[in-house]
Amino acid sequence: MKIIRVVDLSHPVTEATQVYPGDPVPHLEQHSTIEKDGFNLVSITMGSQSGTHVDAPFHFDESGKRIDELDLQLFVGPAVVLDCGDLSSREEITIESLGDQLKQIQPGDIALFKTRWSRFYGTDEYFNNPYLNAELVEHLINLGVLTFGLDAINIDETPDESHAGVGFPAHHIIARAGGVICENLTNLDAIDFDRPLVSLLPMKFIAIDGAPVRAVAMEVA
């Protein structure tokens, strides 16, 4: 196997990183310098769900597996990019809206949803994200998908003062199935080749709900 191209699907982590409402904001501080200590070192404080990240089942299920307990094969594999079209604020993505694209899915595939909502990253509109219909999630799990990713802040509707939302059905369904979710992807338009090899490998934290990732898609031959 030869890797022809690697496409970065990750947002940078800075103090300007947009986080889910109420989550800790990343803080980076110079701890050591070459001038003072002979080397550079930065102290980093951030939430487990900061930036481009994956959720383990434990994020929404007390009995679910933690991030370090999951099979690494859940995070690496062939992917299908599902084009969700021109979406409106808080629009639900359904089996019907994806149509014949779902026929591409094979057991074990990673399903990536191209909502193009990352164009609003850094603005309030980013919280008005489109989201996955529960029936669609169940259907994909029945097709053999256990890894879901999208270029928005939340696979479910993000509640606020004006929108109570419907809870977090997609999170709960995927957690019960032992699957994982990758949120805050970006640059999915750059995947202009079929069946990319995708890596969403998380940092190896112990016994927690999720972790940041450097998500990439690889064109291979």
Backbone hydrogen bonds in HBPLUS format (Angstrom, degrees):
<---DONOR---> <-ACCEPTOR-->    atom                        ^
c    i                          cat <-CA-CA->   ^        H-A-AA   ^      H-
h    n   atom  resd res      DA  || num        DHA   H-A  angle D-A-AA Bond
n    s   type  num  typ     dist DA aas  dist angle  dist       angle   num
A0221-ALA N   A0002-LYS O   2.89 MM 219  5.28 148.8  1.99 145.6 155.8     1
A0004-ILE N   A0219-GLU O   2.72 MM 215  5.42 156.1  1.78 158.0 165.5     2
A0219-GLU N   A0005-ARG O   2.88 MM 214  5.16 160.6  1.92 145.9 152.5     3
A0007-VAL N   A0217-ALA O   2.72 MM 210  5.04 170.6  1.72 158.0 161.4     4
A0217-ALA N   A0007-VAL O   2.89 MM 210  5.04 154.1  1.96 141.0 149.7     5
A0009-LEU N   A0215-ALA O   2.86 MM 206  5.14 166.5  1.87 146.5 143.9     6
A0186-THR N   A0009-LEU O   2.97 MM 177  4.89 138.4  2.14 121.2 126.9     7
A0017-THR N   A0014-THR O   3.14 MM   3  5.26 166.1  2.16 108.1 111.0     8
A0023-ASP N   A0020-TYR O   2.86 MM   3  5.51 166.8  1.88 149.9 152.8     9
A0027-HIS N   A0045-THR O   2.75 MM  18  5.11 152.3  1.82 151.7 158.9    10
A0045-THR N   A0027-HIS O   2.89 MM  18  5.11 158.1  1.94 148.5 155.5    11
A0029-GLU N   A0043-SER O   2.88 MM  14  5.16 160.9  1.92 151.4 157.4    12
A0043-SER N   A0029-GLU O   2.75 MM  14  5.16 162.2  1.79 167.7 162.6    13
A0031-HIS N   A0041-LEU O   2.82 MM  10  5.51 150.4  1.91 144.5 152.6    14
A0032-SER N   A0041-LEU O   3.03 MM   9  4.86 163.1  2.06 137.2 137.7    15
A0041-LEU N   A0032-SER O   3.13 MM   9  4.86 152.5  2.21 127.7 121.8    16
A0037-ASP N   A0033-THR O   2.65 MM   4  5.47 161.5  1.68 153.6 160.4    17
A0038-GLY N   A0034-ILE O   2.92 MM   4  3.92 136.3  2.11 104.5 113.4    18
A0050-SER N   A0047-GLY O   3.25 MM   3  5.22 153.5  2.32 114.5 111.2    19
A0213-VAL N   A0052-THR O   2.92 MM 161  5.90 160.6  1.95 147.0 144.6    20
A0053-HIS N   A0183-GLU O   3.25 MM 130  5.80 154.3  2.32 148.4 156.0    21
A0183-GLU N   A0053-HIS O   3.04 MM 130  5.80 146.2  2.16 155.8 165.8    22
A0054-VAL N   A0211-ALA O   2.96 MM 157  5.66 159.7  2.00 155.1 157.7    23
A0211-ALA N   A0054-VAL O   3.12 MM 157  5.66 147.4  2.23 144.5 154.1    24
A0055-ASP N   A0181-ILE O   2.74 MM 126  5.16 150.8  1.82 147.5 157.5    25
A0056-ALA N   A0209-ASP O   2.77 MM 153  5.34 171.6  1.78 152.7 150.7    26
A0059-HIS N   A0056-ALA O   2.95 MM   3  5.69 164.4  1.97 124.8 129.6    27
A0060-PHE N   A0057-PRO O   3.11 MM   3  6.02 154.0  2.18 126.1 129.7    28
A0061-ASP N   A0057-PRO O   2.96 MM   4  5.80 122.0  2.31 139.9 153.9    29
A0058-PHE N   A0065-LYS O   3.10 MM   7  5.37 148.8  2.20 148.3 139.3    30
A0064-GLY N   A0061-ASP O   2.82 MM   3  5.01 158.3  1.87 111.9 119.2    31
A0069-GLU N   A0066-ARG O   3.02 MM   3  5.33 150.4  2.11 109.6 118.8    32
A0067-ILE N   A0208-ILE O   3.02 MM 141  5.99 163.5  2.05 158.3 163.7    33
A0074-LEU N   A0071-ASP O   2.99 MM   3  5.88 169.0  2.01 125.9 129.5    34
A0075-PHE N   A0072-LEU O   2.99 MM   3  5.52 156.8  2.05 114.7 121.4    35
A0200-LEU N   A0075-PHE O   2.70 MM 125  4.86 152.4  1.77 149.5 157.5    36
A0077-GLY N   A0198-VAL O   3.00 MM 121  5.49 153.6  2.07 148.2 156.6    37
A0198-VAL N   A0077-GLY O   2.86 MM 121  5.49 169.8  1.87 152.1 149.3    38
A0110-ILE N   A0078-PRO O   2.90 MM  32  6.17 159.0  1.94 147.3 154.3    39
A0079-ALA N   A0196-PRO O   2.88 MM 117  5.54 143.6  2.01 158.4 168.7    40
A0080-VAL N   A0110-ILE O   2.92 MM  30  6.33 153.6  1.99 168.6 174.3    41
A0112-LEU N   A0080-VAL O   2.99 MM  32  6.09 177.9  1.99 157.2 157.8    42
A0082-LEU N   A0112-LEU O   2.72 MM  30  5.98 169.5  1.73 174.7 178.2    43
A0114-LYS N   A0082-LEU O   2.90 MM  32  5.89 164.1  1.92 144.4 149.8    44
A0084-CYS N   A0114-LYS O   3.08 MM  30  5.70 165.0  2.10 139.1 142.1    45
A0091-GLU N   A0088-SER O   3.20 MM   3  5.41 140.8  2.36 138.4 129.1    46
A0090-ARG N   A0128-ASN O   2.94 MM  38  5.30 150.8  2.03 134.4 133.6    47
A0131-TYR N   A0091-GLU O   3.09 MM  40  6.54 150.7  2.18 148.5 155.2    48
A0093-ILE N   A0131-TYR O   2.74 MM  38  5.88 161.7  1.77 164.9 167.8    49
A0133-ASN N   A0093-ILE O   2.90 MM  40  5.62 159.4  1.95 159.8 155.5    50
A0098-LEU N   A0094-THR O   3.23 MM   4  6.46 142.3  2.39 144.0 152.4    51
A0099-GLY N   A0095-ILE O   3.07 MM   4  6.26 137.7  2.26 143.9 155.6    52
A0101-GLN N   A0098-LEU O   3.24 MM   3  5.84 150.4  2.33 142.0 139.3    53
A0102-LEU N   A0099-GLY O   3.37 MM   3  6.43 164.1  2.40 127.1 127.9    54
A0103-LYS N   A0100-ASP O   2.97 MM   3  5.53 160.7  2.00 117.2 123.4    55
A0104-GLN N   A0101-GLN O   3.10 MM   3  5.89 169.0  2.12 121.3 124.8    56
A0105-ILE N   A0102-LEU O   3.25 MM   3  5.63 155.3  2.32 108.8 115.1    57
A0109-ASP N   A0106-GLN O   3.02 MM   3  5.66 156.5  2.07 147.5 147.2    58
A0108-GLY N   A0144-GLY O   2.86 MM  36  5.51 166.0  1.88 124.0 128.8    59
A0111-ALA N   A0147-THR O   2.99 MM  36  6.32 165.8  2.01 167.6 163.7    60
A0149-GLY N   A0111-ALA O   2.88 MM  38  6.25 151.6  1.96 163.1 163.1    61
A0113-PHE N   A0149-GLY O   2.79 MM  36  6.20 161.8  1.82 153.6 158.1    62
A0119-ARG N   A0116-ARG O   3.36 MM   3  6.15 169.4  2.37 115.0 117.9    63
A0120-PHE N   A0117-TRP O   2.99 MM   3  5.77 168.2  2.00 122.6 126.4    64
A0121-TYR N   A0118-SER O   3.06 MM   3  5.01 164.8  2.09 105.9 109.6    65
A0123-THR N   A0120-PHE O   2.98 MM   3  5.66 145.0  2.10 151.0 150.8    66
A0126-TYR N   A0123-THR O   3.21 MM   3  5.68 153.3  2.29 108.4 115.6    67
A0127-PHE N   A0124-ASP O   3.09 MM   3  5.86 156.8  2.15 119.5 124.6    68
A0128-ASN N   A0125-GLU O   2.90 MM   3  5.22 156.7  1.96 111.2 119.0    69
A0132-LEU N   A0155-ILE O   2.98 MM  23  5.94 165.4  2.00 160.1 160.2    70
A0136-LEU N   A0133-ASN O   3.10 MM   3  5.28 121.5  2.46 100.2 114.4    71
A0137-VAL N   A0133-ASN O   3.14 MM   4  6.54 156.5  2.20 151.7 158.1    72
A0138-GLU N   A0134-ALA O   2.99 MM   4  6.29 165.1  2.02 154.3 157.6    73
A0139-HIS N   A0135-GLU O   2.95 MM   4  6.10 157.0  2.01 144.3 150.9    74
A0140-LEU N   A0136-LEU O   2.97 MM   4  6.25 158.8  2.02 153.2 157.9    75
A0141-ILE N   A0137-VAL O   3.00 MM   4  6.25 158.4  2.05 152.4 158.4    76
A0142-ASN N   A0138-GLU O   2.97 MM   4  6.22 154.5  2.04 147.9 155.1    77
A0143-LEU N   A0139-HIS O   3.06 MM   4  6.39 128.5  2.34 135.6 149.6    78
A0143-LEU N   A0140-LEU O   3.02 MM   3  4.89 130.5  2.27  91.9 106.0    79
A0145-VAL N   A0140-LEU O   2.98 MM   5  5.45 165.9  2.00 144.7 142.2    80
A0144-GLY N   A0141-ILE O   2.97 MM   3  5.07 154.8  2.03 103.2 111.4    81
A0180-VAL N   A0146-LEU O   2.87 MM  34  6.40 150.6  1.96 160.2 169.9    82
A0148-PHE N   A0180-VAL O   3.04 MM  32  6.40 163.8  2.07 150.8 155.0    83
A0182-CYS N   A0148-PHE O   2.69 MM  34  6.15 149.8  1.77 151.9 161.3    84
A0150-LEU N   A0182-CYS O   3.05 MM  32  6.56 146.7  2.16 159.0 167.8    85
A0185-LEU N   A0150-LEU O   3.17 MM  35  5.76 166.5  2.19 137.8 134.1    86
A0184-ASN N   A0152-ALA O   2.77 MM  32  4.91 157.8  1.82 149.7 145.6    87
A0160-ASP N   A0163-HIS O   2.86 MM   3  5.14 154.5  1.93 133.6 142.3    88
A0172-HIS N   A0168-PHE O   3.09 MM   4  6.36 164.8  2.11 157.3 161.7    89
A0173-ILE N   A0169-PRO O   2.89 MM   4  6.05 164.9  1.91 157.0 160.9    90
A0174-ILE N   A0170-ALA O   3.01 MM   4  6.11 170.6  2.02 154.1 156.8    91
A0175-ALA N   A0171-HIS O   2.91 MM   4  6.01 156.8  1.96 147.7 155.0    92
A0176-ARG N   A0172-HIS O   2.94 MM   4  6.11 162.0  1.97 148.9 153.3    93
A0177-ALA N   A0173-ILE O   3.17 MM   4  6.40 141.6  2.32 139.5 149.5    94
A0179-GLY N   A0174-ILE O   2.87 MM   5  5.09 161.0  1.91 159.8 153.5    95
A0178-GLY N   A0175-ALA O   2.98 MM   3  5.09 156.8  2.04 105.6 113.1    96
A0190-ALA N   A0187-ASN O   3.05 MM   3  5.62 154.0  2.12 113.1 120.4    97
A0191-ILE N   A0188-LEU O   3.12 MM   3  5.59 163.9  2.14 112.7 117.8    98
A0192-ASP N   A0190-ALA O   3.04 MM   2  5.65 116.7  2.46 109.8  92.9    99
A0197-LEU N   A0218-MET O   2.94 MM  21  4.96 171.5  1.95 149.2 148.9   100
A0218-MET N   A0197-LEU O   2.70 MM  21  4.96 158.4  1.74 140.9 148.8   101
A0199-SER N   A0216-VAL O   2.95 MM  17  5.47 163.1  1.98 154.2 159.0   102
A0216-VAL N   A0199-SER O   3.12 MM  17  5.47 157.6  2.18 148.6 155.5   103
A0205-PHE N   A0203-MET O   3.00 MM   2  5.87 133.9  2.22 104.3  91.3   104
